């Protein structure tokens, strides 16, 4: 995989296009790197394995956020167009 950079176009889970808006941990104590993605469209159905390696969520009907997580802002996008994804689920 190419080195990820903010602003780079990606495909999530092989089918959902978006733009990288954040790369890093979601908690100062978390060592796991996640990628904040702003999706091109709302209403994406996918399995999300994000936030930390300790959690995986069932498929959801829409993007999950506006670039914030637990009241901390990591990037800005329209509500329900953003999400945080583990890098292994991205294609450049």
C-alpha positions as CSV (number, residue, x, y, z in Angstrom):
1,X,0.0,0.0,0.0
2,X,1.2,3.5,-0.8
3,X,1.9,5.8,2.1
4,X,-1.3,7.5,3.1
5,X,-1.5,11.2,3.2
6,X,-4.3,13.7,4.1
7,X,-6.2,14.7,1.0
8,X,-5.5,11.4,-0.8
9,X,-8.4,9.6,-2.5
10,X,-9.2,6.1,-1.2
11,X,-11.7,3.3,-1.6
12,X,-13.0,1.8,1.7
13,X,-13.9,-1.9,1.7
14,X,-13.3,-2.1,-2.0
15,X,-16.4,-0.1,-2.9
16,X,-16.9,3.3,-1.1
17,X,-14.9,6.3,-2.3
18,X,-13.8,9.1,-0.1
19,X,-11.0,11.4,0.9
20,X,-8.5,11.0,3.7
21,X,-9.0,13.8,6.3
22,X,-7.1,12.5,9.3
23,X,-4.5,9.9,10.1
24,X,-3.6,9.1,13.7
25,X,-4.9,7.8,17.0
26,X,-8.3,8.8,18.4
27,X,-7.0,8.9,22.0
28,X,-3.6,10.1,23.3
29,X,-3.2,6.8,25.0
30,X,-4.2,4.7,22.0
31,X,-1.4,3.3,19.9
32,X,-3.6,2.3,17.0
33,X,-3.7,4.5,13.9
34,X,-7.0,5.1,12.3
35,X,-7.9,7.0,9.1
36,X,-10.6,9.6,9.1
37,X,-12.4,9.4,5.8
38,X,-14.9,11.8,4.3
39,X,-17.2,9.8,2.0
40,X,-18.4,11.1,-1.3
41,X,-22.0,10.2,-0.4
42,X,-24.2,9.6,2.6
43,X,-25.8,6.2,3.1
44,X,-22.8,3.9,2.8
45,X,-23.5,0.3,4.0
46,X,-20.3,-1.3,5.3
47,X,-18.8,-3.2,8.2
48,X,-16.8,-0.9,10.4
49,X,-13.7,-2.1,12.1
50,X,-12.5,1.1,13.6
51,X,-12.0,3.3,16.6
52,X,-9.7,0.7,18.1
53,X,-8.5,-2.8,17.5
54,X,-10.7,-3.8,20.4
55,X,-14.0,-3.2,18.8
56,X,-15.8,-4.0,15.5
57,X,-19.3,-2.9,14.8
58,X,-22.0,-4.5,12.7
59,X,-23.0,-3.0,9.3
60,X,-24.5,0.5,9.5
61,X,-26.8,2.4,7.2
62,X,-24.8,5.7,7.0
63,X,-21.5,7.3,7.7
64,X,-21.1,7.6,11.5
65,X,-19.9,11.2,12.2
66,X,-19.0,14.7,11.1
67,X,-15.3,14.1,11.9
68,X,-15.6,14.1,15.6
69,X,-15.4,11.2,18.1
70,X,-16.3,11.4,21.8
71,X,-16.6,15.2,21.6
72,X,-13.1,15.7,20.1
73,X,-12.8,17.1,16.6
74,X,-10.4,15.3,14.2
75,X,-11.6,16.7,10.9
76,X,-14.6,18.6,9.5
77,X,-17.3,17.2,7.1
78,X,-21.0,17.1,6.8
79,X,-22.8,15.0,9.4
80,X,-23.0,11.3,8.6
81,X,-20.4,11.6,5.8
82,X,-17.4,10.8,7.9
83,X,-16.0,7.8,9.7
84,X,-12.7,6.3,11.1
85,X,-11.4,3.2,9.5
86,X,-8.4,0.9,10.1
87,X,-5.8,1.4,7.3
88,X,-6.0,-2.3,6.2
89,X,-9.5,-1.6,4.9
90,X,-8.4,1.1,2.5
91,X,-7.2,1.0,-1.1
92,X,-5.3,3.9,-2.6
